[in-house]
Amino acid sequence: MFAVVVDVDYVGKQQLKNLLKQFGNGVQLRPTYLVSSGKGVHLYYFLQEPVQLYRNREEVLAELKEALIRRLWNDTSSIRPDSPDIIGIYQGFRCVGSQSKLGVDFPVKAYKLSENRYTLEDIKASIPSCKVDLAPLYEKPRRKSTVTLEEAKELYPEWYEKQIVQGEPKQKSKKQGGTWVCNEALYEWWKRKITEEVKAGGRYFSIMALCSYGLKCGISEQKIRRDAYAFLDHLESLTEDEDNHFSRADVKDALRALKGDRKGCQR
């Protein structure tokens, strides 16, 4: 992870002025870049050193980001301060230079606000009374096995005969196409999240994530597409702004995530 990125939606002219003033007087931590995304801003806090995303670190990083979101998204920065979009560290954002929701005449633009690069401790220190424990970030990950192939031959003769000598493929019940296949319950869990927790600002991402979870769980593309369009009415019902409806075209565009892994596990 090279930067912590916070999305603040429903930013009007006065809210933008408030944010810039708070960055200037030190009330809020000044980001490295501010990106105008159309009706909101993305705040990029570049890190001094990239953080390796070992699994034991993900929860702590997500907690820290949530605390930063709640710090930045408030009644001075957003027209709707009570609806912060709490998103994880893997959330994707509109690419600078691409078209915003406002149309082709309003591309996504980036503005450099500082040369600052931060540590995670700097970010935590900018959040009053932040209680996120960063200690797990410094725990060493489990070391990879140092057993050599010759040692493995002696220790695991049956495995050596099947995998090395005979060259049998790994069991497809757990892996297909060289990719770990997750339990389908994970896919169903995300479908529930779309129904219960997704807000207007996260609709497009929710369908992209549905594609990712589906492929990881071995769900067929046909079923993923069918499920995605089944959410259309619900996601459109979350519309809060007449200039920001959610349409079939949005679902179709988000489903392009399926093209990223044509070798995804199918059934």
ABEGO torsion letter per residue (X at the ends): XABBBBBBBGBBAAAAAAAAAAAAAGABBBBABBBBAGABBBBBBBBABBBBBBAAAAAAAAAAAAAAAAAABBAAABABAABBBBBBAABBBBBBGBBBAAEAABBBBBBBABABBBBAAAAAAABBGBABBAAAAABBBBBBBABBAAAAAAABAAAAAAAAAAGBBBBAAABBGGBBBBBAAAAAAAAAAAAAABBAAAAAAAAAAAAAAAAAAGBBAAAAAAAAAAAAAAAAAABABAABBBBAAAAAAAAAAAAABAABBBX
